[in-house]
Amino acid sequence: MFQGEIHIENGKISHIRQGLGNLTLVINGKREEFGNSYAYPGFVDSHIHLLGAGEFLSMPNLSKCKSALECLHKLKEWTPTRGEWVFARGWNNENWVDTSLPARQLADSLFPNEPVYIARIDGHCAWVNSKALEVCNITQDTIEPKGGKILKDENGTPNGILLDNAMDLVYKHIPDYTNEQLMLFLKNGITFVASLGLTEVHDMDVPYEFLPLYQKYFETDEPKIQVKLFVNGHKRFPTDKVVVESKDLSLEIAGIKLYMDGALGSYGAWLWEPYSDRPDTNGFKLLTKEELYEKINIAREVKLGLVIHCIGDRATSEVLNIYEKYIQDYNTNLPFLRIEHSQIVINEDVRRFQRLGVAASVQPYHFISDYSMASKRLGTRTKDAYRWKSFISNGVILCSGSDFPVDTANPFFGIDAMVNRQRYDNLKIYSNESLNITNAIKTYTINPHLSIGKQYGKLVIGNRAEITILDRDLINTPPELIKDTQVVATICNGKVIYRKK
């Protein structure tokens, strides 16, 4: 937190003079006055889907709907943007009066002739109608892909719910967006996150074939932030051509992203023990040990870091086992290793994060938005979930993000969750894993850089001018007011890319 005068030349901080009560930026000789505001190192979202953000912002918002039927009525009023397909995302059955998963027959009642594909808010489950199943030739005899489930009714007929890798059985038939649409999604996503004070994002699951699109966007005069790309590693890509960066290094490939399991909401997270509210399953894995080891070798070959989605405790354990084997076999490490979500972690694995040099990437607001659902799924295992303080106490690099559009991208909602966690633990069933405000801020500023092997995140002479300007001193703000924090301006690479009107 800083007040005073910051001079910026050619995108870098050239001079700093502290002075309480006022904030001034002098950018290439031009003074910008921000009054009684406060400058912070640029805030970073360590896990977001940037194209998905722009796409989501262009769709009807289904996340607040109270029923499956309400979702369908919203879509009925909307003009499809991918051919004849009714394509959307964002439904969350945990917010419905009837929380059971929806079926194809309900979608058929409003969309009897158009194929429908609606992804759940977590992106690990799709709801489709009969027309979509027909177009894609999915029947009771269709073989489930590895790492996926086709849910069926009592007669053995697909009921319209597809989990994880089974989603691709339909998704691959949906017409692609045009490049113009994708470029607009990028612009809208960047503009939106900049308004939230974010100067950098770690953009997850970027398909290899979209890399030229990003390159093209970053050659335009459109608004830009720092974007670290994480290429989807489940699909093969030419390892000799996985290099993309902008001239000013605002855009660069940082790593490869993989999935070890699915989501808690759709019972796809891989647990050591069965789900408390569905004892017939403990989820499932999406990669074998051999496949994961092979992927690590690919990351080593292209000199990139590796981040792996793990929500269930068993998924986390198995990934740590493979990381440990790799380090022993090669007596070295990748540029960085991270586990995304790190949501349910047993005691011994928390310590293994530190010993193996693995960073934990978390989404703090999930604690609030998933509270009721996670409590039902985990039962007494809730003590092993969202272990922010345990990670910090054990010397693990902890970085925060949103997973937007899965959850809100507002970083101050995330900080509020970290600091005020106990207030949101209505049933008092989770361990006290709250963080103090200083450590919570670090998970959005310094730690995201450390998690990918970089040494940024400080307002010091010589560093790039990545600055988030806020209306308050977060350190001394009453805890209950943290979530009300307002962004005054966002400065990226020495340019004001957002200023509150």
SEPABA-225582 format. One record per residue (C-alpha): x, y, z. Coordinates in steps of 0.2 Angstrom, whole numbers. Layout:
% SEPABA-225582
<u=X	v=Y	w=Z>
...
***
This chain:
% SEPABA-225582
<u=0	v=0	w=0>
<u=7	v=17	w=-5>
<u=3	v=35	w=-6>
<u=14	v=49	w=-13>
<u=22	v=51	w=-31>
<u=27	v=37	w=-43>
<u=36	v=42	w=-59>
<u=35	v=30	w=-74>
<u=46	v=30	w=-89>
<u=44	v=18	w=-104>
<u=33	v=7	w=-94>
<u=44	v=5	w=-79>
<u=45	v=14	w=-62>
<u=59	v=26	w=-62>
<u=56	v=36	w=-46>
<u=46	v=35	w=-30>
<u=43	v=48	w=-16>
<u=31	v=44	w=-2>
<u=19	v=56	w=5>
<u=3	v=52	w=14>
<u=-14	v=59	w=10>
<u=-12	v=60	w=-9>
<u=-7	v=49	w=-24>
<u=1	v=55	w=-40>
<u=7	v=46	w=-55>
<u=19	v=55	w=-67>
<u=18	v=44	w=-83>
<u=31	v=49	w=-96>
<u=31	v=67	w=-89>
<u=12	v=68	w=-88>
<u=4	v=70	w=-71>
<u=-11	v=60	w=-66>
<u=-19	v=64	w=-49>
<u=-29	v=51	w=-40>
<u=-32	v=61	w=-23>
<u=-33	v=51	w=-7>
<u=-31	v=34	w=-16>
<u=-19	v=20	w=-13>
<u=-7	v=11	w=-25>
<u=-4	v=-7	w=-23>
<u=7	v=-19	w=-34>
<u=-4	v=-25	w=-48>
<u=-17	v=-38	w=-43>
<u=-16	v=-55	w=-52>
<u=-29	v=-68	w=-55>
<u=-20	v=-84	w=-54>
<u=-33	v=-95	w=-63>
<u=-45	v=-88	w=-75>
<u=-52	v=-92	w=-93>
<u=-50	v=-76	w=-102>
<u=-59	v=-81	w=-118>
<u=-72	v=-90	w=-108>
<u=-75	v=-74	w=-98>
<u=-78	v=-64	w=-114>
<u=-90	v=-78	w=-120>
<u=-99	v=-79	w=-104>
<u=-102	v=-60	w=-103>
<u=-110	v=-61	w=-120>
<u=-123	v=-74	w=-114>
<u=-138	v=-74	w=-103>
<u=-133	v=-76	w=-85>
<u=-140	v=-93	w=-79>
<u=-130	v=-93	w=-63>
<u=-144	v=-85	w=-53>
<u=-158	v=-95	w=-60>
<u=-169	v=-104	w=-47>
<u=-174	v=-119	w=-58>
<u=-169	v=-128	w=-74>
<u=-185	v=-121	w=-82>
<u=-180	v=-103	w=-78>
<u=-163	v=-107	w=-87>
<u=-172	v=-113	w=-102>
<u=-184	v=-98	w=-103>
<u=-169	v=-87	w=-103>
<u=-162	v=-96	w=-117>
<u=-178	v=-96	w=-127>
<u=-177	v=-77	w=-127>
<u=-159	v=-77	w=-134>
<u=-152	v=-78	w=-152>
<u=-140	v=-93	w=-154>
<u=-122	v=-88	w=-160>
<u=-116	v=-105	w=-165>
<u=-126	v=-110	w=-180>
<u=-142	v=-119	w=-175>
<u=-136	v=-125	w=-158>
<u=-143	v=-117	w=-142>
<u=-126	v=-116	w=-133>
<u=-123	v=-108	w=-116>
<u=-116	v=-111	w=-99>
<u=-118	v=-106	w=-81>
<u=-132	v=-116	w=-74>
<u=-130	v=-122	w=-56>
<u=-142	v=-134	w=-49>
<u=-136	v=-131	w=-31>
<u=-145	v=-114	w=-33>
<u=-161	v=-122	w=-38>
<u=-176	v=-127	w=-27>
<u=-174	v=-144	w=-34>
<u=-156	v=-148	w=-34>
<u=-156	v=-164	w=-44>
<u=-147	v=-164	w=-61>
<u=-159	v=-159	w=-75>
<u=-164	v=-171	w=-89>
<u=-166	v=-170	w=-108>
<u=-185	v=-171	w=-107>
<u=-186	v=-154	w=-99>
<u=-175	v=-146	w=-112>
<u=-185	v=-155	w=-126>
<u=-201	v=-147	w=-120>
<u=-195	v=-130	w=-125>
<u=-182	v=-135	w=-138>
<u=-189	v=-150	w=-148>
<u=-181	v=-146	w=-164>
<u=-164	v=-137	w=-160>
<u=-149	v=-146	w=-153>
<u=-146	v=-139	w=-135>
<u=-129	v=-140	w=-126>
<u=-128	v=-130	w=-109>
<u=-113	v=-132	w=-98>
<u=-114	v=-132	w=-79>
<u=-106	v=-117	w=-70>
<u=-90	v=-128	w=-66>
<u=-88	v=-133	w=-84>
<u=-87	v=-151	w=-80>
<u=-105	v=-156	w=-84>
<u=-116	v=-153	w=-99>
<u=-135	v=-154	w=-101>
<u=-141	v=-159	w=-118>
<u=-158	v=-162	w=-126>
<u=-163	v=-177	w=-136>
<u=-160	v=-168	w=-153>
<u=-142	v=-166	w=-148>
<u=-140	v=-184	w=-143>
<u=-148	v=-189	w=-160>
<u=-137	v=-177	w=-170>
<u=-121	v=-184	w=-161>
<u=-128	v=-202	w=-162>
<u=-127	v=-205	w=-143>
<u=-137	v=-220	w=-138>
<u=-138	v=-233	w=-124>
<u=-124	v=-242	w=-134>
<u=-112	v=-228	w=-135>
<u=-96	v=-232	w=-126>
<u=-91	v=-220	w=-113>
<u=-74	v=-211	w=-116>
<u=-60	v=-214	w=-103>
<u=-62	v=-200	w=-90>
<u=-81	v=-197	w=-94>
<u=-98	v=-203	w=-89>
<u=-114	v=-203	w=-99>
<u=-128	v=-203	w=-86>
<u=-143	v=-214	w=-90>
<u=-161	v=-217	w=-84>
<u=-168	v=-233	w=-77>
<u=-170	v=-240	w=-94>
<u=-152	v=-237	w=-99>
<u=-156	v=-223	w=-110>
<u=-144	v=-207	w=-110>
<u=-153	v=-195	w=-99>
<u=-145	v=-179	w=-106>
<u=-131	v=-177	w=-93>
<u=-113	v=-179	w=-99>
<u=-98	v=-178	w=-87>
<u=-81	v=-172	w=-91>
<u=-73	v=-181	w=-106>
<u=-90	v=-187	w=-111>
<u=-95	v=-169	w=-115>
<u=-84	v=-169	w=-130>
<u=-95	v=-182	w=-138>
<u=-107	v=-167	w=-141>
<u=-96	v=-152	w=-140>
<u=-85	v=-157	w=-155>
<u=-101	v=-156	w=-166>
<u=-105	v=-138	w=-162>
<u=-100	v=-125	w=-175>
<u=-84	v=-115	w=-170>
<u=-85	v=-97	w=-166>
<u=-78	v=-85	w=-180>
<u=-61	v=-77	w=-177>
<u=-71	v=-60	w=-176>
<u=-81	v=-67	w=-161>
<u=-66	v=-74	w=-152>
<u=-57	v=-57	w=-154>
<u=-72	v=-48	w=-147>
<u=-72	v=-61	w=-132>
<u=-54	v=-57	w=-129>
<u=-56	v=-38	w=-129>
<u=-72	v=-40	w=-118>
<u=-63	v=-51	w=-106>
<u=-48	v=-40	w=-104>
<u=-58	v=-24	w=-102>
<u=-69	v=-33	w=-89>
<u=-55	v=-39	w=-78>
<u=-45	v=-23	w=-79>
<u=-61	v=-14	w=-72>
<u=-58	v=-26	w=-57>
<u=-40	v=-20	w=-54>
<u=-32	v=-35	w=-62>
<u=-16	v=-31	w=-71>
<u=-12	v=-49	w=-75>
<u=-21	v=-66	w=-77>
<u=-15	v=-84	w=-78>
<u=-26	v=-89	w=-93>
<u=-30	v=-108	w=-91>
<u=-34	v=-121	w=-104>
<u=-30	v=-111	w=-120>
<u=-31	v=-123	w=-135>
<u=-15	v=-123	w=-145>
<u=-25	v=-118	w=-161>
<u=-30	v=-101	w=-152>
<u=-12	v=-95	w=-150>
<u=-11	v=-86	w=-166>
<u=-27	v=-77	w=-161>
<u=-19	v=-71	w=-145>
<u=-4	v=-66	w=-155>
<u=-14	v=-56	w=-167>
<u=-24	v=-47	w=-153>
<u=-8	v=-42	w=-144>
<u=-2	v=-33	w=-160>
<u=-17	v=-22	w=-160>
<u=-20	v=-6	w=-151>
<u=-34	v=-14	w=-140>
<u=-33	v=-13	w=-121>
<u=-20	v=-26	w=-114>
<u=-15	v=-33	w=-98>
<u=-2	v=-46	w=-94>
<u=-7	v=-63	w=-99>
<u=2	v=-79	w=-95>
<u=-5	v=-93	w=-106>
<u=-7	v=-111	w=-100>
<u=-10	v=-122	w=-115>
<u=-22	v=-136	w=-114>
<u=-11	v=-152	w=-113>
<u=-24	v=-165	w=-115>
<u=-23	v=-163	w=-134>
<u=-7	v=-166	w=-144>
<u=2	v=-150	w=-151>
<u=18	v=-148	w=-160>
<u=31	v=-146	w=-147>
<u=43	v=-137	w=-158>
<u=31	v=-122	w=-161>
<u=24	v=-119	w=-144>
<u=31	v=-101	w=-142>
<u=21	v=-86	w=-142>
<u=25	v=-69	w=-135>
<u=22	v=-50	w=-138>
<u=36	v=-38	w=-141>
<u=34	v=-30	w=-123>
<u=31	v=-48	w=-116>
<u=13	v=-43	w=-110>
<u=9	v=-60	w=-118>
<u=19	v=-76	w=-116>
<u=16	v=-95	w=-113>
<u=20	v=-100	w=-96>
<u=15	v=-118	w=-94>
<u=4	v=-133	w=-98>
<u=-13	v=-136	w=-90>
<u=-20	v=-153	w=-86>
<u=-35	v=-161	w=-77>
<u=-33	v=-175	w=-65>
<u=-51	v=-176	w=-60>
<u=-68	v=-167	w=-62>
<u=-78	v=-156	w=-51>
<u=-86	v=-158	w=-34>
<u=-103	v=-152	w=-39>
<u=-106	v=-166	w=-52>
<u=-97	v=-179	w=-42>
<u=-82	v=-180	w=-53>
<u=-69	v=-175	w=-40>
<u=-58	v=-190	w=-36>
<u=-59	v=-194	w=-17>
<u=-51	v=-207	w=-6>
<u=-68	v=-211	w=1>
<u=-85	v=-211	w=-7>
<u=-95	v=-195	w=-7>
<u=-105	v=-193	w=9>
<u=-121	v=-189	w=-1>
<u=-118	v=-203	w=-14>
<u=-109	v=-218	w=-6>
<u=-110	v=-227	w=-23>
<u=-96	v=-216	w=-30>
<u=-79	v=-208	w=-26>
<u=-77	v=-199	w=-42>
<u=-65	v=-203	w=-55>
<u=-48	v=-199	w=-63>
<u=-45	v=-192	w=-80>
<u=-27	v=-197	w=-82>
<u=-17	v=-213	w=-78>
<u=-1	v=-212	w=-69>
<u=8	v=-217	w=-85>
<u=-1	v=-203	w=-95>
<u=3	v=-190	w=-82>
<u=21	v=-194	w=-82>
<u=22	v=-193	w=-101>
<u=14	v=-176	w=-100>
<u=27	v=-170	w=-87>
<u=41	v=-176	w=-100>
<u=32	v=-165	w=-113>
<u=33	v=-150	w=-102>
<u=51	v=-153	w=-99>
<u=54	v=-155	w=-117>
<u=47	v=-138	w=-121>
<u=54	v=-130	w=-105>
<u=37	v=-125	w=-98>
<u=29	v=-126	w=-81>
<u=15	v=-138	w=-77>
<u=-1	v=-135	w=-68>
<u=-14	v=-148	w=-64>
<u=-32	v=-147	w=-59>
<u=-35	v=-157	w=-43>
<u=-51	v=-155	w=-32>
<u=-52	v=-172	w=-24>
<u=-40	v=-177	w=-10>
<u=-35	v=-193	w=-20>
<u=-32	v=-183	w=-36>
<u=-20	v=-172	w=-26>
<u=-11	v=-187	w=-18>
<u=-8	v=-196	w=-35>
<u=-2	v=-180	w=-43>
<u=10	v=-177	w=-29>
<u=16	v=-195	w=-31>
<u=20	v=-192	w=-49>
<u=29	v=-176	w=-46>
<u=39	v=-184	w=-33>
<u=44	v=-198	w=-45>
<u=48	v=-186	w=-59>
<u=60	v=-176	w=-47>
<u=68	v=-192	w=-41>
<u=71	v=-199	w=-59>
<u=78	v=-183	w=-66>
<u=86	v=-175	w=-51>
<u=78	v=-158	w=-56>
<u=62	v=-149	w=-58>
<u=52	v=-140	w=-71>
<u=52	v=-121	w=-71>
<u=37	v=-123	w=-59>
<u=25	v=-135	w=-53>
<u=7	v=-130	w=-47>
<u=-9	v=-139	w=-42>
<u=-25	v=-129	w=-47>
<u=-39	v=-128	w=-34>
<u=-30	v=-138	w=-21>
<u=-47	v=-139	w=-13>
<u=-47	v=-155	w=-2>
<u=-30	v=-160	w=4>
<u=-25	v=-172	w=18>
<u=-12	v=-167	w=31>
<u=3	v=-176	w=25>
<u=0	v=-169	w=7>
<u=0	v=-151	w=13>
<u=18	v=-154	w=19>
<u=23	v=-163	w=3>
<u=18	v=-147	w=-7>
<u=32	v=-138	w=2>
<u=45	v=-152	w=2>
<u=42	v=-154	w=-17>
<u=42	v=-136	w=-21>
<u=24	v=-137	w=-28>
<u=13	v=-121	w=-27>
<u=-5	v=-121	w=-22>
<u=-17	v=-111	w=-33>
<u=-34	v=-108	w=-24>
<u=-50	v=-99	w=-28>
<u=-55	v=-92	w=-11>
<u=-73	v=-87	w=-16>
<u=-77	v=-105	w=-19>
<u=-78	v=-107	w=0>
<u=-93	v=-96	w=0>
<u=-101	v=-101	w=-16>
<u=-99	v=-120	w=-14>
<u=-101	v=-120	w=5>
<u=-118	v=-129	w=6>
<u=-114	v=-141	w=-9>
<u=-96	v=-145	w=-2>
<u=-103	v=-149	w=15>
<u=-115	v=-162	w=8>
<u=-102	v=-170	w=-3>
<u=-88	v=-171	w=10>
<u=-97	v=-173	w=27>
<u=-83	v=-174	w=41>
<u=-69	v=-172	w=27>
<u=-74	v=-153	w=27>
<u=-59	v=-151	w=39>
<u=-47	v=-155	w=25>
<u=-55	v=-142	w=13>
<u=-49	v=-125	w=8>
<u=-33	v=-126	w=18>
<u=-26	v=-109	w=16>
<u=-18	v=-106	w=33>
<u=-11	v=-123	w=33>
<u=-2	v=-120	w=16>
<u=5	v=-103	w=22>
<u=10	v=-111	w=39>
<u=19	v=-125	w=30>
<u=29	v=-113	w=19>
<u=19	v=-117	w=3>
<u=17	v=-103	w=-10>
<u=-1	v=-100	w=-10>
<u=-9	v=-90	w=-25>
<u=-27	v=-85	w=-28>
<u=-38	v=-83	w=-42>
<u=-57	v=-85	w=-47>
<u=-59	v=-98	w=-61>
<u=-70	v=-85	w=-69>
<u=-83	v=-88	w=-77>
<u=-85	v=-102	w=-64>
<u=-86	v=-89	w=-50>
<u=-84	v=-70	w=-47>
<u=-68	v=-62	w=-54>
<u=-68	v=-49	w=-40>
<u=-52	v=-51	w=-31>
<u=-59	v=-42	w=-16>
<u=-73	v=-54	w=-14>
<u=-59	v=-67	w=-13>
<u=-49	v=-58	w=0>
<u=-65	v=-55	w=10>
<u=-68	v=-74	w=10>
<u=-50	v=-77	w=16>
<u=-50	v=-65	w=30>
<u=-68	v=-67	w=35>
<u=-70	v=-86	w=33>
<u=-77	v=-90	w=50>
<u=-91	v=-78	w=47>
<u=-96	v=-88	w=32>
<u=-95	v=-105	w=41>
<u=-113	v=-106	w=46>
<u=-113	v=-124	w=52>
<u=-95	v=-122	w=60>
<u=-89	v=-138	w=52>
<u=-73	v=-131	w=44>
<u=-57	v=-129	w=52>
<u=-51	v=-111	w=55>
<u=-40	v=-108	w=40>
<u=-43	v=-89	w=39>
<u=-28	v=-78	w=33>
<u=-24	v=-61	w=40>
<u=-26	v=-47	w=28>
<u=-7	v=-45	w=24>
<u=-6	v=-64	w=18>
<u=-22	v=-63	w=9>
<u=-16	v=-48	w=-1>
<u=0	v=-57	w=-5>
<u=-9	v=-71	w=-13>
<u=-16	v=-59	w=-26>
<u=0	v=-49	w=-28>
<u=17	v=-56	w=-25>
<u=13	v=-75	w=-23>
<u=6	v=-77	w=-41>
<u=22	v=-72	w=-48>
<u=32	v=-83	w=-36>
<u=21	v=-98	w=-41>
<u=27	v=-97	w=-59>
<u=45	v=-94	w=-55>
<u=45	v=-75	w=-57>
<u=51	v=-61	w=-45>
<u=38	v=-47	w=-48>
<u=24	v=-40	w=-37>
<u=32	v=-25	w=-29>
<u=32	v=-6	w=-31>
<u=50	v=-3	w=-33>
<u=61	v=6	w=-45>
<u=65	v=-4	w=-61>
<u=50	v=-15	w=-60>
<u=37	v=-14	w=-73>
<u=23	v=-2	w=-69>
<u=9	v=-14	w=-65>
<u=-1	v=-5	w=-52>
<u=-19	v=-6	w=-45>
<u=-26	v=9	w=-37>
<u=-39	v=7	w=-24>
<u=-51	v=19	w=-14>
<u=-45	v=12	w=3>
<u=-30	v=6	w=14>
<u=-35	v=-12	w=14>
<u=-23	v=-16	w=29>
<u=-33	v=-5	w=40>
<u=-50	v=-7	w=33>
<u=-63	v=-15	w=45>
<u=-64	v=-33	w=39>
<u=-83	v=-32	w=36>
<u=-79	v=-18	w=23>
<u=-66	v=-27	w=13>
<u=-79	v=-33	w=0>
<u=-84	v=-15	w=-3>
<u=-67	v=-10	w=-10>
<u=-68	v=0	w=-26>
<u=-55	v=1	w=-40>
<u=-50	v=19	w=-44>
<u=-38	v=14	w=-58>
<u=-28	v=0	w=-66>
<u=-11	v=3	w=-74>
<u=-3	v=-10	w=-84>
<u=14	v=-8	w=-93>
<u=14	v=10	w=-87>
<u=-3	v=14	w=-96>
<u=-19	v=18	w=-88>
<u=-31	v=5	w=-95>
<u=-45	v=8	w=-83>
<u=-51	v=23	w=-73>
<u=-67	v=24	w=-63>
<u=-78	v=38	w=-70>
***
